[in-house]
Amino acid sequence: MAVDNEKSEVLNDAFYSNNLSIQIGGKDIFIDFHCTSPRFLIGKQDTHLVREHKMIIMNLVLFRSLINFGNDLIRDLETEFGDIDSPDFLRRMSEKQQKILKEQGEGKAHEKAPHYVG
């Protein structure tokens, strides 16, 4: 994990996932986020697929809290910005975030910032 000491931000920890699998074992749930993407080899005509994984293991009580939080978040976002599947959703949400940043300043937390779940 790379850390920028000046800003105290964690860098390079983000992971894009285009697929996931979920398994339940005992009292835990295993969520395996994976990304399958093509890799092009220089000087060769063919490509090959690469799959990367990031797995989260949590107990079912915490998972239920996460699901409830997600459901509440989706409901609130759709109430404010419309159906998430609509093409204009991200534009409207981005415009609102930019307005908040201008009003409050970039370094200040907004009252609807993500909350700790645990």
Order of alpha helices (4+ residues) and beta strands (2+ residues): beta-beta-beta-beta-beta-alpha-alpha
